[in-house]
Amino acid sequence: MKITKSQLKQLIKEELESVLQETSKIYSIERAEVAARTGPGTYFDVVKAVGKNGVLDWGTDVQFLEAKGSWIKAMVQNQEVWLPRNAFVAPVKKKHRAISRAEAGGAGASPAGLASAAKG
């Protein structure tokens, strides 16, 4: 089953909304180098008191407090900070598998044809 980019974004948005309804729970950051900010936007200052000089990494536990647009207010190391929503969504990885020449249509299949067939 193939889904479009907009369908994937909608699924992620719906999942985030359901997660955000359960505030006060502990969640882990799912991205590398997420800046903790004083407000909901990249133009706000970085909160240097948390993480490594204001930067949080994979696996850092945070407690959700509220949501505003694409930002989450959270408690991190006893400090209230704002984090981007996408910090809690693991990057989508494409999964490709190797196929044999027979699966690709016989012994005469080119390497480019094999690669194209493997990617779907």
SULPE-V622646 format. One record per backbone hydrogen bond with DSSP energy under -1.0 kcal/mol. CO is the residue of the C=O (numbers start at 1). NH is the residue of the N-H. E is the energy in kcal/mol with one decimal. If there is no record, write none. Layout:
CO	NH	E
CO	NH	E
//
This chain:
4	8	-2.3
5	9	-2.4
6	10	-2.1
7	11	-2.4
8	12	-2.5
9	13	-2.6
10	14	-2.7
11	15	-2.3
12	16	-2.7
13	17	-2.5
14	18	-2.0
15	19	-2.1
16	20	-2.9
17	21	-1.0
19	22	-1.7
25	64	-1.6
27	62	-3.2
29	59	-2.8
34	56	-3.4
36	47	-3.0
37	82	-2.4
39	41	-2.0
41	44	-1.4
45	38	-2.3
46	48	-1.1
47	50	-1.3
50	54	-2.5
51	53	-1.0
54	36	-2.8
55	52	-2.6
56	34	-3.0
57	60	-1.9
60	29	-1.9
62	27	-3.0
63	75	-2.6
64	24	-2.2
66	73	-3.1
68	71	-1.7
70	85	-2.8
71	68	-2.7
72	83	-2.8
73	65	-3.2
73	66	-1.5
74	81	-3.0
75	63	-2.0
76	79	-1.2
79	76	-3.1
81	74	-3.1
82	37	-2.5
83	72	-3.2
84	87	-2.0
85	88	-2.3
86	89	-1.1
87	30	-3.5
100	104	-1.5
101	106	-2.2
106	109	-1.3
110	114	-2.5
111	115	-2.4
112	116	-2.4
113	117	-2.5
114	118	-2.4
115	119	-1.8
116	120	-1.0
//
